[in-house]
Amino acid sequence: MKESTEDSVELQGLSIPGLELVLEFINTSKVQVVNETLEDLIETASFLQVTSILKLLTSEIRLDNCVELYNLSGIYGTHDLHSSCLKYMSCYYHPILRRPEFSRLPSAVRDQVREMRMKGSATLVAIGDFTCLSLDVPDQDQPWSMLRYGEAEQRWKPLSNHLPPDMVNVRGYGSTVLDNYLFIGGGYRMTSQEISAVHCYNPCRNEWSHVAPLNQKRSNFKLLAVQGKLFAVGGQCLGTVECYCPKQDWWTCVSSMPDPLTEFSACECQGFIYVIGGYTARDRNTSVLRYCPTSDSWAVFRSCSVHIRKQQMLSVEDTIYLVGGYTHEPQTGWCRRRPSQTEDVLTVHSYNVTTGEWLQLKENTSKSGLNLTCALHNDGIYMMSRDVSPLTSLEHRVFLKYNIFSDAWEAFRRFPALGQNTLLCSLYLPNVL
């Protein structure tokens, strides 16, 4: 090449800061990565094909530079960096939502980042205070706090053992999953002191963090994910409702329920919140209440000819499933099948919000329907007893799945531990966990 015989070579279009940074890296194997010179560095490293710098940048991605790195990687064709930026934004999806530069990305890219959080294996996860009973899992000096269920091998495995200390021995909390983050908030301690703290588990990082606390301390309430936000509905002697926006990391008060309710059930269905059963201060609640987030308004959707309480509620498309709890004085016409006359029986009912049809789907007379935790996972509703001790009777040891497509009970492998204050949920876990 002619340039090899020249004393100096003029490089067209490359910046002095970029050249200085690349030369520094060549001489020292180190480079200073600052936001002000990112484009100079990537442009020069790409032009001169100093791939070691581009590889190093994948470990320098941060919240304050990932969007710019993503844009620059697209301009200069650095595909590995481009992919790493997408993965980083997906892993830190809610924090990146709060960055104004992220909102300026094309909507297709923002959707892709969110959808990437749902990659991995859909996994049943149990959280609580567990003591080993099985030789299938290694013994631990400390009680387990998180277990995951391997469906192929039908075995429970430890996931993590480090719940935040201020979450230990908290009951009556609300929990839900939004954007593949698990949120647990509120509740009360063993001293009966209510709390407002909200914790968030990110399975992409296998770590817990705090988010903004509730405005009101509340327990025995419902925490629901609706249209990309969280709603804390009611509580012990409370009818108030507040909404959490991940983009702002803040709770705001919205319209309260018509009356404060206790022992009620609630879930999201097709973008609305449905509240069923429980008690007002005066009487049984036999109304189906519906909350519209768009108009911030509550309405009586329909009325029930039966009173229910303490059910677990989940939804699939336009059908709400009610699991366990108490059913009081059923009347003809409420269910197509005859409801059980025994209150403490595990039952599954359904309510179609489009047609208004109520059905009793399944009943298990040998199991209790009280004090359950449930999760919708793949093709069924998984149910477990919240508290199992050595003295717990068989009817209160529930480890069942209701298959919503075959309308059948299915057993899944019993827990390898005694558990207290158990929560069941479904999360997408990275394959490396």
C-alpha positions as CSV (number, residue, x, y, z in Angstrom):
1,M,0.0,0.0,0.0
2,K,1.2,3.5,-0.8
3,E,0.4,4.7,2.7
4,S,2.9,2.2,4.2
5,T,5.8,4.3,2.8
6,E,4.4,7.6,4.0
7,D,5.5,9.4,7.1
8,S,1.9,10.3,7.9
9,V,-1.5,9.3,6.7
10,E,-4.6,11.6,6.8
11,L,-7.7,9.8,7.8
12,Q,-10.8,11.5,6.4
13,G,-13.9,11.9,8.5
14,L,-12.6,10.6,11.8
15,S,-12.6,12.8,14.9
16,I,-9.6,13.6,17.0
17,P,-11.2,12.5,20.3
18,G,-12.1,9.2,18.6
19,L,-8.6,8.6,17.4
20,E,-7.1,9.5,20.8
21,L,-9.4,7.0,22.5
22,V,-8.6,4.2,20.1
23,L,-4.8,4.9,20.3
24,E,-5.1,4.9,24.1
25,F,-6.8,1.5,24.0
26,I,-4.1,0.1,21.7
27,N,-1.4,1.3,24.0
28,T,-2.9,0.5,27.4
29,S,-5.8,-1.9,26.7
30,K,-8.0,0.6,28.5
31,V,-10.4,3.1,27.3
32,Q,-12.4,5.8,28.9
33,V,-16.1,5.4,28.2
34,V,-18.0,8.6,28.7
35,N,-21.3,9.7,27.1
36,E,-19.9,12.8,25.4
37,T,-17.5,10.8,23.2
38,L,-19.4,7.6,22.6
39,E,-20.1,8.4,18.9
40,D,-16.5,9.4,18.3
41,L,-15.3,6.1,19.9
42,I,-17.7,3.8,18.1
43,E,-17.2,5.5,14.7
44,T,-13.4,5.3,14.9
45,A,-13.3,1.7,16.3
46,S,-15.7,0.6,13.6
47,F,-13.8,2.3,10.8
48,L,-10.5,0.9,12.0
49,Q,-12.0,-2.5,12.9
50,V,-10.8,-2.4,16.5
51,T,-13.2,-5.1,17.5
52,S,-11.8,-5.4,21.0
53,I,-13.2,-1.9,21.8
54,L,-16.6,-2.8,20.5
55,K,-16.6,-6.0,22.5
56,L,-15.6,-4.1,25.6
57,L,-18.5,-1.7,25.1
58,T,-21.0,-4.5,25.7
59,S,-19.9,-4.6,29.3
60,E,-20.1,-0.8,29.7
61,I,-23.9,-0.5,29.0
62,R,-25.7,1.5,31.6
63,L,-29.1,3.0,32.0
64,D,-27.8,6.5,31.1
65,N,-26.1,5.3,27.8
66,C,-27.9,2.2,26.6
67,V,-30.3,4.0,24.3
68,E,-27.5,6.1,22.7
69,L,-25.4,2.9,22.3
70,Y,-28.3,1.2,20.7
71,N,-28.8,4.0,18.2
72,L,-25.1,4.2,17.4
73,S,-24.8,0.5,17.0
74,G,-27.5,0.6,14.4
75,I,-25.8,3.5,12.5
76,Y,-22.3,1.8,12.5
77,G,-23.5,-1.8,12.1
78,T,-22.1,-3.2,15.3
79,H,-24.5,-6.1,15.6
80,D,-23.2,-7.6,18.9
81,L,-23.5,-4.3,20.6
82,H,-26.9,-3.7,19.1
83,S,-28.1,-7.1,20.5
84,S,-26.6,-6.4,23.9
85,C,-28.3,-3.1,24.2
86,L,-31.7,-4.7,23.5
87,K,-31.1,-7.4,26.1
88,Y,-30.0,-4.7,28.7
89,M,-33.1,-2.6,28.1
90,S,-35.3,-5.7,28.4
91,C,-33.6,-6.8,31.6
92,Y,-34.1,-3.3,33.1
93,Y,-37.4,-2.6,31.4
94,H,-39.1,-0.5,34.1
95,P,-36.1,1.7,34.9
96,I,-35.5,2.3,31.2
97,L,-39.1,3.3,30.8
98,R,-38.3,6.3,33.0
99,R,-35.6,7.6,30.6
100,P,-36.9,10.2,28.2
101,E,-34.7,9.0,25.4
102,F,-36.3,5.6,25.5
103,S,-39.7,7.1,24.8
104,R,-38.3,8.6,21.6
105,L,-37.4,5.1,20.2
106,P,-39.8,3.8,17.6
107,S,-42.8,2.0,19.1
108,A,-41.8,-1.2,17.4
109,V,-38.5,-1.2,19.2
110,R,-40.1,-0.4,22.6
111,D,-42.6,-3.3,22.0
112,Q,-39.7,-5.6,21.1
113,V,-37.9,-4.7,24.4
114,R,-41.0,-5.5,26.4
115,E,-41.6,-8.8,24.6
116,M,-38.1,-9.9,25.1
117,R,-38.9,-10.0,28.9
118,M,-41.2,-12.9,28.1
119,K,-38.5,-15.0,26.6
120,G,-37.2,-18.0,28.6
121,S,-39.1,-20.7,30.3
122,A,-42.6,-20.1,31.8
123,T,-42.1,-21.4,35.3
124,L,-44.2,-21.9,38.4
125,V,-42.5,-20.2,41.3
126,A,-43.3,-20.5,45.0
127,I,-42.3,-17.9,47.6
128,G,-42.5,-18.3,51.4
129,D,-40.7,-19.7,54.4
130,F,-39.9,-23.3,53.5
131,T,-38.2,-26.1,55.5
132,C,-36.8,-29.1,53.6
133,L,-38.6,-32.5,53.8
134,S,-37.2,-34.1,50.6
135,L,-33.9,-35.5,49.6
136,D,-34.5,-34.3,46.0
137,V,-33.0,-31.0,46.8
138,P,-29.8,-30.2,48.7
139,D,-30.0,-29.3,52.4
140,Q,-29.6,-25.7,53.4
141,D,-28.4,-24.0,56.6
142,Q,-31.1,-21.4,56.1
143,P,-34.8,-21.9,55.2
144,W,-35.6,-21.6,51.5
145,S,-37.6,-18.6,50.4
146,M,-38.0,-19.3,46.7
147,L,-38.6,-22.5,44.8
148,R,-39.3,-23.2,41.1
149,Y,-41.1,-26.2,39.6
150,G,-39.5,-28.2,36.8
151,E,-42.4,-29.6,34.9
152,A,-40.4,-32.0,32.8
153,E,-38.8,-33.7,35.7
154,Q,-41.7,-32.9,38.1
155,R,-39.4,-31.6,40.8
156,W,-39.1,-28.5,42.9
157,K,-35.7,-26.8,43.0
158,P,-34.3,-23.9,45.0
159,L,-34.3,-20.6,43.1
160,S,-33.1,-18.0,45.6
161,N,-32.8,-17.8,49.3
162,H,-32.5,-14.1,50.0
163,L,-35.8,-12.4,50.4
164,P,-35.3,-8.8,51.6
165,P,-35.3,-8.8,55.4
166,D,-38.3,-6.5,55.7
167,M,-40.4,-9.0,53.7
168,V,-40.0,-11.8,56.3
169,N,-43.1,-12.6,58.4
170,V,-45.3,-10.2,56.4
171,R,-48.9,-11.4,55.9
172,G,-51.9,-10.0,54.2
173,Y,-49.9,-8.6,51.3
174,G,-51.0,-8.0,47.8
175,S,-49.1,-9.6,44.9
176,T,-49.2,-9.5,41.1
177,V,-47.0,-9.9,38.0
178,L,-46.6,-7.0,35.5
179,D,-44.2,-7.1,32.5
180,N,-42.6,-10.3,34.1
181,Y,-41.8,-8.4,37.3
182,L,-43.3,-9.8,40.5
183,F,-44.6,-7.1,42.8
184,I,-45.4,-7.7,46.5
185,G,-46.7,-4.8,48.6
186,G,-48.4,-3.8,51.8
187,G,-49.5,-6.4,54.4
188,Y,-49.0,-6.5,58.1
189,R,-46.2,-7.8,60.4
190,M,-46.7,-10.2,63.2
191,T,-47.2,-7.2,65.5
192,S,-50.3,-6.4,63.4
193,Q,-48.6,-3.2,62.2
194,E,-49.6,-2.5,58.6
195,I,-47.0,-1.5,56.1
196,S,-46.8,0.4,52.8
197,A,-43.5,-0.9,51.3
198,V,-43.6,-2.5,47.8
199,H,-40.9,-4.9,46.7
200,C,-40.2,-6.0,43.1
201,Y,-38.5,-9.2,41.9
202,N,-36.8,-9.1,38.5
203,P,-36.3,-12.7,37.3
204,C,-34.0,-11.5,34.5
205,R,-31.5,-10.5,37.3
206,N,-32.7,-12.9,40.0
207,E,-32.8,-10.0,42.4
208,W,-35.2,-7.9,44.6
209,S,-35.5,-4.1,44.8
210,H,-37.8,-1.5,46.3
211,V,-40.2,0.6,44.3
212,A,-42.2,3.6,45.5
213,P,-44.3,2.7,48.6
214,L,-48.1,2.8,48.7
215,N,-49.7,6.1,49.7
216,Q,-51.7,4.3,52.3
217,K,-50.7,1.4,54.5
218,R,-53.0,-1.5,53.6
219,S,-53.5,-5.2,54.2
220,N,-55.8,-7.9,52.9
221,F,-56.2,-5.9,49.7
222,K,-55.9,-6.9,46.0
223,L,-52.9,-5.9,43.9
224,L,-53.7,-6.1,40.2
225,A,-51.9,-5.5,36.9
226,V,-54.1,-3.6,34.4
227,Q,-53.2,-2.0,31.2
228,G,-49.5,-1.6,32.1
229,K,-50.1,-0.3,35.6
230,L,-50.7,-1.6,39.1
231,F,-53.8,-1.0,41.1
232,A,-54.0,-1.5,44.9
233,V,-57.7,-2.1,45.6
234,G,-59.3,-1.7,49.0
235,G,-57.9,-3.3,52.2
236,Q,-58.9,-3.9,55.8
237,C,-61.6,-1.2,56.4
238,L,-60.5,0.6,53.2
239,G,-62.4,1.4,50.0
240,T,-59.6,3.5,48.5
241,V,-57.7,2.6,45.4
242,E,-54.4,3.8,44.1
243,C,-52.5,3.3,40.9
244,Y,-48.8,2.7,40.2
245,C,-47.2,3.8,37.0
246,P,-43.8,2.1,36.3
247,K,-42.8,5.0,34.1
248,Q,-43.1,7.5,37.0
249,D,-42.4,5.0,39.8
250,W,-45.2,6.7,41.8
251,W,-48.6,5.9,43.2
252,T,-51.6,8.2,42.6
253,C,-55.0,7.9,44.2
254,V,-57.9,7.1,41.9
255,S,-61.7,6.6,42.4
256,S,-62.6,4.6,45.5
257,M,-64.9,1.6,45.5
258,P,-68.6,2.5,46.2
259,D,-68.2,1.0,49.7
260,P,-65.2,-0.4,51.7
261,L,-65.2,-4.2,51.5
262,T,-63.7,-7.0,53.4
263,E,-63.1,-10.6,52.3
264,F,-63.8,-9.7,48.7
265,S,-62.2,-11.1,45.6
266,A,-60.9,-9.2,42.5
267,C,-59.1,-9.7,39.3
268,E,-58.4,-8.1,35.9
269,C,-60.4,-9.2,32.9
270,Q,-60.1,-7.6,29.4
271,G,-58.7,-4.3,30.8
272,F,-61.3,-3.9,33.6
273,I,-61.1,-4.7,37.3
274,Y,-63.9,-6.9,38.6
275,V,-64.7,-7.1,42.3
276,I,-67.0,-9.8,43.7
277,G,-68.3,-10.8,47.1
278,G,-67.2,-9.9,50.6
279,Y,-68.9,-7.6,53.1
280,T,-69.8,-4.0,53.3
281,A,-70.1,-2.4,56.7
282,R,-73.8,-3.1,56.6
283,D,-74.4,-6.3,54.7
284,R,-73.2,-8.9,52.3
285,N,-72.0,-7.6,48.9
286,T,-73.9,-9.4,46.2
287,S,-72.9,-6.9,43.4
288,V,-70.3,-7.5,40.7
289,L,-68.4,-4.2,40.6
290,R,-66.4,-3.1,37.6
291,Y,-63.8,-0.5,37.4
292,C,-62.8,1.2,34.2
293,P,-59.2,2.6,34.3
294,T,-59.9,4.8,31.2
295,S,-62.8,6.7,32.8
296,D,-61.6,6.2,36.4
297,S,-65.1,5.1,37.4
298,W,-66.8,2.3,39.3
299,A,-70.2,0.8,38.3
300,V,-72.4,-2.1,39.4
301,F,-71.9,-4.5,36.5
302,R,-74.3,-7.2,37.6
303,S,-75.8,-8.7,40.8
304,C,-75.3,-12.2,42.2
305,S,-78.0,-14.4,43.6
306,V,-75.4,-15.9,45.9
307,H,-72.9,-14.5,48.3
308,I,-69.2,-15.5,48.0
309,R,-66.2,-14.6,50.0
310,K,-62.5,-15.4,50.2
311,Q,-62.3,-16.8,46.7
312,Q,-59.2,-16.6,44.6
313,M,-59.9,-15.0,41.2
314,L,-58.1,-15.3,37.9
315,S,-59.2,-14.6,34.3
316,V,-58.6,-16.1,30.8
317,E,-60.0,-13.9,28.0
318,D,-63.6,-13.1,29.0
319,T,-63.9,-15.8,31.7
320,I,-63.3,-15.2,35.4
321,Y,-62.4,-18.3,37.5
322,L,-63.2,-18.4,41.2
323,V,-61.4,-20.9,43.3
324,G,-62.2,-22.1,46.8
325,G,-63.6,-19.7,49.4
326,Y,-67.1,-19.8,50.9
327,T,-70.4,-19.8,49.0
328,H,-73.5,-18.8,51.0
329,E,-77.1,-20.0,50.3
330,P,-76.9,-20.8,46.6
331,Q,-80.2,-20.3,44.7
332,T,-81.6,-22.0,41.6
333,G,-80.3,-20.5,38.4
334,W,-77.0,-19.2,39.7
335,C,-75.0,-22.2,38.5
336,R,-75.8,-24.7,35.8
337,R,-74.6,-27.4,38.1
338,R,-75.8,-27.8,41.7
339,P,-73.4,-25.9,44.0
340,S,-72.1,-27.8,47.0
341,Q,-74.0,-27.4,50.2
342,T,-70.8,-27.7,52.2
343,E,-69.0,-24.4,52.6
344,D,-65.5,-25.6,53.2
345,V,-65.0,-27.6,49.9
346,L,-62.6,-26.9,47.1
347,T,-64.7,-25.7,44.1
348,V,-63.9,-24.0,40.8
349,H,-66.6,-21.6,39.4
350,S,-66.5,-19.6,36.3
351,Y,-68.2,-16.3,35.3
352,N,-68.3,-15.1,31.7
353,V,-68.3,-11.3,31.7
354,T,-69.7,-11.2,28.1
355,T,-72.7,-13.5,28.6
356,G,-73.2,-13.2,32.4
357,E,-73.2,-17.0,32.7
358,W,-72.1,-18.6,36.0
359,L,-71.0,-22.2,36.1
360,Q,-69.8,-24.5,38.8
361,L,-67.0,-26.4,37.0
362,K,-65.4,-28.7,39.4
363,E,-65.6,-29.8,43.0
364,N,-63.2,-31.7,45.3
365,T,-65.0,-32.8,48.5
366,S,-61.9,-34.1,50.1
367,K,-60.0,-30.8,50.0
368,S,-60.5,-27.5,51.7
369,G,-61.0,-24.4,49.6
370,L,-59.7,-22.0,52.3
371,N,-56.3,-20.3,52.7
372,L,-55.1,-21.1,49.1
373,T,-52.7,-19.5,46.8
374,C,-53.3,-19.9,43.1
375,A,-51.6,-19.1,39.8
376,L,-52.6,-19.3,36.2
377,H,-49.8,-21.2,34.4
378,N,-49.9,-22.7,30.9
379,D,-53.1,-24.7,30.6
380,G,-54.3,-24.6,34.1
381,I,-54.9,-23.1,37.5
382,Y,-52.4,-24.3,40.1
383,M,-53.5,-24.4,43.7
384,M,-51.5,-24.8,46.9
385,S,-52.2,-24.4,50.6
386,R,-50.6,-21.2,52.0
387,D,-49.6,-22.9,55.2
388,V,-48.5,-26.5,55.7
389,S,-47.1,-27.7,59.0
390,P,-46.5,-31.2,60.4
391,L,-49.9,-30.9,62.1
392,T,-51.8,-29.8,59.0
393,S,-54.6,-32.3,58.1
394,L,-54.8,-33.9,54.6
395,E,-57.8,-31.8,53.6
396,H,-55.8,-28.7,54.2
397,R,-52.8,-30.0,52.2
398,V,-53.7,-28.9,48.7
399,F,-51.4,-29.4,45.7
400,L,-53.7,-29.5,42.7
401,K,-54.1,-28.2,39.2
402,Y,-57.4,-27.5,37.4
403,N,-57.0,-27.9,33.7
404,I,-59.2,-25.2,32.1
405,F,-59.4,-27.0,28.8
406,S,-60.2,-30.5,29.9
407,D,-62.2,-29.5,33.0
408,A,-60.3,-32.0,35.1
409,W,-58.3,-32.1,38.3
410,E,-54.6,-33.0,37.9
411,A,-52.1,-33.6,40.7
412,F,-48.7,-32.0,40.5
413,R,-45.7,-33.2,42.6
414,R,-46.1,-32.4,46.3
415,F,-44.0,-29.8,47.8
416,P,-40.6,-31.0,49.1
417,A,-41.0,-28.8,52.1
418,L,-43.2,-27.5,54.9
419,G,-44.3,-24.0,54.0
420,Q,-45.7,-20.9,55.7
421,N,-47.1,-17.8,54.0
422,T,-46.7,-19.3,50.6
423,L,-47.3,-17.4,47.4
424,L,-47.6,-19.1,44.0
425,C,-47.0,-17.2,40.7
426,S,-45.9,-17.8,37.1
427,L,-42.8,-16.1,35.7
428,Y,-40.6,-16.3,32.7
429,L,-37.1,-17.4,34.0
430,P,-33.9,-17.1,32.0
431,N,-32.7,-20.5,31.0
432,V,-29.4,-19.9,32.9
433,L,-31.2,-19.9,36.3
